[in-house]
Amino acid sequence: MDEANQNILFMQLIIQNQQIAMMAMGKIKNPVTDQIDRNLEHAKLYIDTLDMLQVKTKGNLSEYEEKFLVETIKELKLNYVDETDKEKNEKDADESKENKEDEKK
């Protein structure tokens, strides 16, 4: 396999993990189910996979590949924090609602 094909496959691997993580965060629809699903543990697995890939390939990537990988990870981590904050706020709101209902009884 020549280097050009390897470069394309590497970029596809990054994009594939990015898309799966975004689906798991509920940011994009699952094309199979046409549904928005959220599984933050699953999303974290794919983000961690890209982190591992960055460590394992350090010093072996072109400048473009390295930048693309770093920026992809950064974008995913920012989205992950946003989604974990949303989940925490939703849980807090649910608990507050339950407490108010219990107080009325």
ABEGO torsion letter per residue (X at the ends): XBAAAAAAAAAAAAAAAAAAAAAAAGABBBAAAGBBBBBAAAAAAAAAAAAAAAAAABGABBAAAAAAAAAAAAAAAAAAAAAAAAAAAAAAAAAAAAAAAAAAX
